[in-house]
Amino acid sequence: MNSSNHDARPVQQSMGRPLRLPTHSYGWRGTYFVAIWVAGAGPVFTIPEVRAVLEENWHALTQPFPGLTLDAFAILPDHVQCIISLEGNTDRTMTLGRVIEAYKSLTAVSWLRNMEAMGRECPGRLWQRTYSERIIHNASELEQVRRYIRGFV
């Protein structure tokens, strides 16, 4: 990766928040620190059944994506944090966005089924539309992010 990718400014989302680096391909080989936030307010992920759905689908995520490596993972009351590595060039359709989209979809469907089975009404969407990510550039940074995430477990 050249230094221009590291120094590039993020693309701006309509709400004024950074979304993605315009010069970085999120299908390249790389390691990412990702946070995915709950759609509604409140500590939704403190419910044991919801936590189980999040954990189960995290571990199943490698099945549809060969070349995907899952690293540290933490469930917080209103979001999940994780480290995801893409091997690159194993499947042209695998990008960070598609992996996150698949995780959100799998967990949302499981969550809805779980809520129905418990006779609970579903309060709406599970996830916010977007997610945040940060590119991890080296082994030292990777270990620092791992320690940060493990601090929540």
Sequence and secondary structure as in RCSB ss.txt:
>XXXX:A:sequence
MNSSNHDARPVQQSMGRPLRLPTHSYGWRGTYFVAIWVAGAGPVFTIPEVRAVLEENWHALTQPFPGLTLDAFAI
LPDHVQCIISLEGNTDRTMTLGRVIEAYKSLTAVSWLRNMEAMGRECPGRLWQRTYSERIIHNASELEQVRRYIR
GFV
>XXXX:A:secstr
  HHHHH    B TTS B   TT  TTSSEEEEEEEEBSSSS GGGSHHHHHHHHHHHHHTTSS TTEEEEEEEE
 SSEEEEEEEE SSS TT  HHHHHHHHHHHHHHHHHHHHHHTT    S SB S  EEEEE SHHHHHHHHHHHH
TT 
